[in-house]
Amino acid sequence: MKAVISGYGKMGRAVEMILAEKGIACAGKSEDIASFDADAASSAICIDFTTPQAFRNNFRAIAERFKGAVVGTTGWMDISAEVFGAFREAGKPLVYASNFSIGVNVMFKAAELLSHVLGDSGDYEPYIIEMHHKHKLDAPSGTAKTLAAIVGQGIGADVPVESVRCGEIAGIHELGFEGPADRIVLRHEAFSREGFARGAVQAALLCDNLPAGIYEFKDLLKL
């Protein structure tokens, strides 16, 4: 597999480190992925960690030029129909996630189980608190939105989400269920960006062998 990194910020450098650790060829890195060499792109998986606006500008070029894509950028689900349509039209695989951490995806699965069980009781009220570094542009985080959707569907109620942007917090997500006699809390804390990068590289390895289509990362894991 060959990979090209779209967006060479802190996450892009973390992805590059994991690619090197696993002996995977990095065919390039670019802040302007739409202008990346088309011949080199055709045999590479694009790993995108940019900004919501940059991805909105570039998703069609990524779909047309690359063998497939792994998208860790969040803040674009309002145009998901256009994005998914572009990859289907191009006949390419897209793997996306609000969070590529394996631990967070396990948390998604646990949240699904808890919300269905507690939803039947009718006595528990859910809440989400998410905390990230001050440079993160979207709030709530994509991970918090995913959690809220999972829990909302299972428990049959809207889920309040509180966001904190401060310092250099890599990412903390807390999901609580408040009952009349007790409280259940799921909490995931990322120590660094490494976990996100490892999951993204794993997704790229999967993407390299996937048929054309749209895949959410959590659905590709054996959870």
C-alpha positions in Angstrom: 0.0 0.0 0.0 1.0 3.6 -0.7 -0.4 6.5 1.2 -0.6 10.3 0.7 -1.2 12.6 3.6 -3.6 15.5 3.0 -2.9 18.1 5.6 0.5 18.1 7.2 -0.2 19.5 10.6 0.1 17.7 13.9 -2.1 14.9 12.9 -0.5 14.5 9.5 2.9 14.2 11.2 1.6 11.6 13.6 0.2 9.6 10.7 3.6 9.9 8.9 5.3 8.5 12.0 3.0 5.4 12.1 3.4 4.8 8.4 7.2 4.8 8.8 6.9 2.5 11.8 4.9 0.0 9.8 7.1 0.3 6.7 4.4 1.7 4.6 5.4 4.0 1.7 4.4 7.6 2.1 4.1 8.7 -1.5 3.7 12.4 -0.5 2.2 14.9 1.8 0.4 18.1 0.7 -1.5 21.0 2.0 -3.1 21.4 -1.4 -4.2 17.9 -2.2 -6.2 18.9 -5.3 -3.0 19.8 -7.1 -1.2 16.5 -6.2 0.3 14.6 -9.1 -2.6 12.6 -10.6 -0.4 9.6 -11.7 1.0 9.2 -8.2 -2.4 9.6 -6.6 -4.0 6.9 -8.7 -2.3 4.1 -6.8 -2.3 5.7 -3.3 -4.8 6.0 -0.4 -5.4 9.6 0.6 -5.4 10.0 4.4 -7.1 13.4 5.1 -6.8 15.3 8.3 -7.3 18.9 7.3 -10.0 21.4 8.2 -13.8 21.3 7.5 -13.5 23.9 4.8 -10.4 22.4 3.2 -12.2 19.0 2.9 -15.3 20.7 1.5 -13.1 22.2 -1.2 -11.1 19.0 -1.9 -13.4 16.0 -1.6 -14.3 15.8 -5.3 -10.6 15.9 -6.3 -9.8 13.2 -3.7 -12.5 11.0 -5.0 -11.5 11.4 -8.7 -7.7 11.2 -8.3 -7.0 8.6 -5.5 -7.4 4.9 -5.2 -9.4 5.4 -2.1 -9.6 7.7 1.0 -9.5 7.7 4.7 -11.1 10.8 6.1 -10.5 11.9 9.7 -11.6 15.5 9.2 -14.9 16.3 10.8 -17.4 19.1 10.4 -18.8 18.1 7.0 -21.6 15.7 7.7 -24.1 18.3 6.5 -22.9 17.7 3.0 -22.4 13.9 3.5 -24.8 13.1 0.6 -22.6 15.1 -1.8 -19.4 13.6 -0.4 -20.7 10.0 -0.5 -22.1 10.6 -4.0 -18.8 11.8 -5.3 -17.0 8.6 -4.2 -19.8 6.4 -5.5 -19.7 8.2 -8.8 -15.9 7.8 -9.0 -16.1 4.1 -8.0 -13.7 4.5 -5.0 -13.8 3.4 -1.4 -14.2 6.0 1.4 -13.6 5.1 5.0 -14.6 7.8 7.4 -14.9 8.3 11.1 -15.5 11.0 13.6 -12.7 9.4 15.6 -10.2 6.7 14.4 -9.1 5.7 17.9 -9.8 2.0 18.5 -10.7 2.9 22.1 -13.3 5.4 21.1 -14.8 2.9 18.7 -15.1 0.4 21.5 -16.8 3.2 23.5 -19.3 3.7 20.6 -20.2 0.0 20.9 -20.5 0.2 24.7 -22.7 3.3 24.4 -25.0 1.4 22.0 -25.4 -1.4 24.4 -25.9 0.8 27.5 -28.4 3.1 25.8 -30.6 0.3 24.6 -30.7 -1.4 28.0 -31.2 1.9 30.0 -33.7 3.2 27.5 -36.0 0.3 28.4 -35.9 1.4 32.1 -36.9 5.0 31.3 -35.3 6.3 34.4 -31.8 7.4 33.1 -30.9 10.8 31.6 -27.8 10.8 29.3 -25.3 13.6 28.9 -22.0 14.1 27.1 -19.0 16.3 28.0 -16.2 16.7 25.4 -12.9 18.5 25.9 -10.3 19.4 23.2 -7.4 21.7 22.5 -8.1 25.4 21.8 -7.1 24.9 18.1 -10.0 22.6 17.3 -12.4 24.4 15.0 -15.6 22.5 15.3 -17.8 22.1 18.5 -19.3 19.8 19.5 -16.7 17.4 18.2 -17.6 14.8 15.6 -17.1 12.1 18.2 -19.6 13.8 20.6 -22.1 14.0 17.7 -21.6 10.3 16.9 -22.1 9.4 20.6 -25.2 11.6 20.9 -26.7 10.0 17.8 -26.0 6.5 19.1 -27.4 7.2 22.6 -30.3 9.3 21.3 -31.5 6.4 19.1 -31.1 3.8 21.9 -32.6 5.7 24.8 -35.2 7.7 22.8 -34.3 11.1 24.0 -32.1 14.1 23.0 -28.7 14.1 24.6 -27.2 17.4 25.8 -23.6 18.0 24.9 -21.2 20.4 26.5 -17.9 21.4 24.8 -14.7 22.7 26.3 -11.8 24.2 24.3 -8.7 24.8 26.3 -4.9 24.4 26.2 -3.6 21.3 24.3 -6.1 18.7 25.4 -5.8 15.8 22.9 -9.3 14.7 23.5 -11.6 13.6 26.3 -15.1 12.3 25.9 -17.4 11.5 28.8 -20.8 9.9 28.5 -22.9 9.7 31.6 -26.3 8.2 32.4 -27.8 9.9 35.5 -30.4 7.8 37.3 -32.5 8.4 40.4 -30.2 6.2 42.6 -26.9 5.9 40.6 -24.8 7.2 37.8 -23.0 5.3 35.0 -20.1 6.9 33.3 -18.0 6.0 30.2 -14.9 8.1 29.7 -12.3 8.0 27.0 -9.1 10.1 27.3 -6.6 10.3 24.5 -3.0 10.9 25.8 -1.8 12.1 22.4 -2.7 12.0 18.7 -1.0 8.7 18.3 -4.1 6.6 18.9 -6.0 8.5 16.1 -3.0 8.1 13.8 -2.7 4.3 14.4 -6.4 3.8 13.7 -6.2 5.9 10.5 -3.3 3.9 9.2 -5.2 0.7 10.0 -8.2 2.1 8.1 -5.9 2.9 5.1 -4.7 -0.7 5.1 -8.3 -1.9 5.0 -9.3 0.7 2.4 -6.5 -0.5 0.1 -8.4 -3.8 -0.4 -12.0 -2.6 -0.2 -14.4 -2.5 -3.1 -15.9 0.8 -4.0 -18.3 2.0 -1.4 -18.8 4.1 1.7 -17.6 2.6 5.0 -17.7 3.9 8.6 -14.6 2.7 10.4 -16.5 1.3 13.4 -18.4 -1.1 11.0 -15.1 -2.5 9.7 -13.8 -3.4 13.2 -14.6 -6.8 14.8 -16.4 -5.4 17.8 
